[in-house]
Amino acid sequence: MLVPETVSEPTEITEADDGDLFLTVLDDAMAAMRAADIPFLLIGGIGSAVYGRDRSTRDIDLFVRPESAPRAVQALDAHGFDTRTVDVHWLSKAFKDGVLVDVIFRSSRDIYLDEQMLVRAEDMPFRGRWVPVAPPEDLVVMKAIAAAEDTPRYWYDALAIVGHADLDWDYLVFRARQHGARRILSLLLYASSVDLLVPLEPIEALQEAVGSGRRA
């Protein structure tokens, strides 16, 4: 069942924890999705840790399809999580042993989990287990677009992925044209300014897209 909005949020795990609790809850959340046969990918801090930088995330972000979101919440509830719907347009939350799981089905600028993202995603090593993570190009776009005054870490997460991951630049440009060519062009120019190696081709392609007035 859904927990009423008035319930207090469990306290987060502390630095004193050795991480085993977080990983146990991660395993439980993934097991719940797989038992219910729900396609999902990990985004957020785990995505950053896999492809860019590990900033010791203390929550888990599950990215699911809109039509799967209610079943995902039900599956987590059945696996012992306390669940609640926060915003019917994009977000539910689940808690277990003080660890937060966000169930997200729409990212900023209407980015959804689609078949192309699922096909390109890979299982990646994360703290002793293999986890399904969104493609690094999609993570770059999601994080750069979501970056704001209160979430500057997203911008630097995106830069870390640009600096460390083996990116498919054509695919990155394709996704940027769909969701925010100007923002991703700004990111790549900034990355170049701090001496991250960014090929000239994606920058030129996005400059052309912006200049021609295509969706940006």
Phi and psi in degrees as a GROMACS rama.xvg file:
@    title "Ramachandran Plot"
@    xaxis  label "Phi"
@    yaxis  label "Psi"
@TYPE xy
-82.3021  136.437  LEU-2
-79.42  135.148  VAL-3
-58.3932  152.587  PRO-4
-60.0966  -21.9271  GLU-5
-78.9832  -9.28669  THR-6
-66.2428  141.288  VAL-7
-77.3563  145.444  SER-8
-75.5141  138.391  GLU-9
-61.7092  152.205  PRO-10
-70.5704  149.378  THR-11
-74.4938  156.534  GLU-12
-67.5336  152.225  ILE-13
-103.108  169.537  THR-14
-61.8625  -21.546  GLU-15
-68.7019  -22.7191  ALA-16
-69.457  147.808  ASP-17
-88.8527  4.9136  ASP-18
95.9005  -13.1447  GLY-19
-61.8693  -39.3071  ASP-20
-64.2085  -45.767  LEU-21
-57.5068  -45.2367  PHE-22
-68.7036  -34.7772  LEU-23
-63.3563  -42.9644  THR-24
-67.3242  -38.8332  VAL-25
-58.6045  -46.8243  LEU-26
-60.6088  -41.2847  ASP-27
-64.5833  -41.6588  ASP-28
-64.7045  -43.313  ALA-29
-67.0244  -38.2799  MET-30
-62.7065  -37.5997  ALA-31
-64.1823  -43.1656  ALA-32
-64.6484  -42.454  MET-33
-70.6485  -36.5121  ARG-34
-64.4595  -32.9703  ALA-35
-91.0883  1.8598  ALA-36
57.4593  47.4396  ASP-37
-104.667  118.654  ILE-38
-62.8623  134.827  PRO-39
-154.956  157.868  PHE-40
-135.473  154.159  LEU-41
-92.1609  135.042  LEU-42
-126.93  -154.567  ILE-43
64.6974  -142.939  GLY-44
-64.5278  -33.9121  GLY-45
-66.9288  -41.3355  ILE-46
-59.2328  -42.263  GLY-47
-62.8507  -41.3832  SER-48
-64.4816  -38.283  ALA-49
-71.5251  -42.2875  VAL-50
-108.593  -14.5643  TYR-51
-134.413  -85.3809  GLY-52
-136.804  145.209  ARG-53
-95.8862  108.519  ASP-54
-104.587  32.483  ARG-55
52.6236  55.095  SER-56
-59.6241  145.723  THR-57
-116.396  9.78974  ARG-58
-136.865  171.142  ASP-59
-124.99  127.555  ILE-60
-111.34  111.888  ASP-61
-97.2646  124.964  LEU-62
-104.352  118.548  PHE-63
-129.192  169.058  VAL-64
-75.7196  151.614  ARG-65
-54.5052  -42.2797  PRO-66
-70.9383  -16.4236  GLU-67
-93.3422  -13.1752  SER-68
-57.8078  -47.5348  ALA-69
-60.912  -40.3465  PRO-70
-67.3859  -34.3388  ARG-71
-62.7311  -43.0141  ALA-72
-63.4054  -43.9909  VAL-73
-62.3533  -40.2035  GLN-74
-64.3938  -42.2201  ALA-75
-65.2506  -40.6704  LEU-76
-59.4675  -40.9161  ASP-77
-68.5341  -20.5187  ALA-78
-98.9742  20.102  HIS-79
90.9258  11.0283  GLY-80
-87.6988  147.314  PHE-81
-88.2064  123.53  ASP-82
-122.141  153.393  THR-83
-153.678  148.312  ARG-84
-91.3954  122.227  THR-85
-92.7885  -45.2875  VAL-86
-144.849  117.583  ASP-87
-64.1032  -14.0915  VAL-88
-88.7994  -11.8887  HIS-89
-164.55  -18.9995  TRP-90
-142.865  135.293  LEU-91
-127.745  161.064  SER-92
-128.035  148.908  LYS-93
-136.916  142.461  ALA-94
-127.113  140.999  PHE-95
-151.343  124.225  LYS-96
52.0493  37.7609  ASP-97
81.9168  0.539987  GLY-98
-100.679  134.524  VAL-99
-95.0798  134.32  LEU-100
-119.124  120.504  VAL-101
-93.5931  128.632  ASP-102
-103.429  109.475  VAL-103
-115.968  131.838  ILE-104
-122.769  -0.664125  PHE-105
-148.155  120.721  ARG-106
-93.2588  176.075  SER-107
-53.4809  143.455  SER-108
59.749  36.5975  ARG-109
58.1562  47.0842  ASP-110
-89.2152  124.211  ILE-111
-118.94  157.475  TYR-112
-71.6718  115.547  LEU-113
-120.533  176.554  ASP-114
-64.7678  -37.447  GLU-115
-63.3508  -39.7738  GLN-116
-64.4585  -42.374  MET-117
-65.2595  -40.8117  LEU-118
-65.4598  -37.9882  VAL-119
-83.021  -16.8751  ARG-120
-67.6927  153.164  ALA-121
-131.286  152.886  GLU-122
-76.4675  127.144  ASP-123
-123.6  151.237  MET-124
-72.3779  133.947  PRO-125
-146.51  107.17  PHE-126
49.6017  50.0051  ARG-127
89.167  5.81092  GLY-128
-141.747  165.401  ARG-129
-101.585  129.762  TRP-130
-130.097  144.46  VAL-131
-80.4635  116.232  PRO-132
-117.041  143.015  VAL-133
-58.0231  149.604  ALA-134
-55.5411  144.965  PRO-135
-60.3629  -33.0134  PRO-136
-64.2582  -41.3934  GLU-137
-67.5543  -36.5544  ASP-138
-63.9151  -41.7753  LEU-139
-57.4809  -48.3142  VAL-140
-64.2214  -47.5004  VAL-141
-60.9249  -44.2155  MET-142
-72.0426  -42.1735  LYS-143
-64.6024  -40.3002  ALA-144
-70.4549  -35.9587  ILE-145
-79.7093  -13.8683  ALA-146
-60.9168  134.2  ALA-147
-149.064  -177.309  ALA-148
-57.839  -36.909  GLU-149
-89.7965  -4.68744  ASP-150
-133.838  53.6731  THR-151
-63.5789  -21.6456  PRO-152
-61.3039  -28.4838  ARG-153
-61.2271  -40.9689  TYR-154
-60.8175  -44.3306  TRP-155
-76.2952  -26.5144  TYR-156
-60.79  -45.9732  ASP-157
-61.9981  -42.2797  ALA-158
-62.2011  -39.6279  LEU-159
-62.9077  -38.913  ALA-160
-66.8725  -42.937  ILE-161
-57.8951  -39.0987  VAL-162
-77.403  -20.838  GLY-163
-117.362  -28.9136  HIS-164
-87.7939  154.512  ALA-165
-88.1206  93.7962  ASP-166
-87.72  146.358  LEU-167
-89.2226  100.227  ASP-168
-65.8054  -35.2062  TRP-169
-63.2773  -41.397  ASP-170
-68.0635  -38.8155  TYR-171
-60.5116  -43.754  LEU-172
-63.245  -41.3822  VAL-173
-58.6827  -47.8235  PHE-174
-68.0179  -37.5957  ARG-175
-63.4265  -40.3284  ALA-176
-63.5471  -31.9037  ARG-177
-72.0685  -36.803  GLN-178
-122.917  -12.1851  HIS-179
162.386  72.9809  GLY-180
-62.2359  -38.9987  ALA-181
-63.5594  -44.2011  ARG-182
-64.7135  -43.3317  ARG-183
-71.625  -35.3204  ILE-184
-60.1593  -43.5377  LEU-185
-60.1762  -42.3492  SER-186
-61.5247  -46.1647  LEU-187
-67.5457  -36.8561  LEU-188
-65.8996  -41.524  LEU-189
-64.6075  -42.8233  TYR-190
-57.4886  -43.1532  ALA-191
-62.9604  -36.1109  SER-192
-68.6612  -22.1323  SER-193
-105.505  21.6894  VAL-194
70.2068  25.1074  ASP-195
-80.1214  143.058  LEU-196
-83.6804  105.433  LEU-197
-119.165  124.223  VAL-198
-59.5689  153.991  PRO-199
-71.1767  -30.2967  LEU-200
-59.2954  -49.0431  GLU-201
-64.6726  -33.7147  PRO-202
-64.3531  -45.3642  ILE-203
-64.6096  -39.1798  GLU-204
-64.0356  -40.9665  ALA-205
-73.6764  -34.4453  LEU-206
-62.4515  -39.5343  GLN-207
-65.2781  -42.7721  GLU-208
-61.8342  -44.5306  ALA-209
-65.4731  -43.2515  VAL-210
-67.3301  -31.4965  GLY-211
-85.5663  -4.53749  SER-212
82.6582  10.5748  GLY-213
-69.1362  165.664  ARG-214
-51.2098  122.268  ARG-215
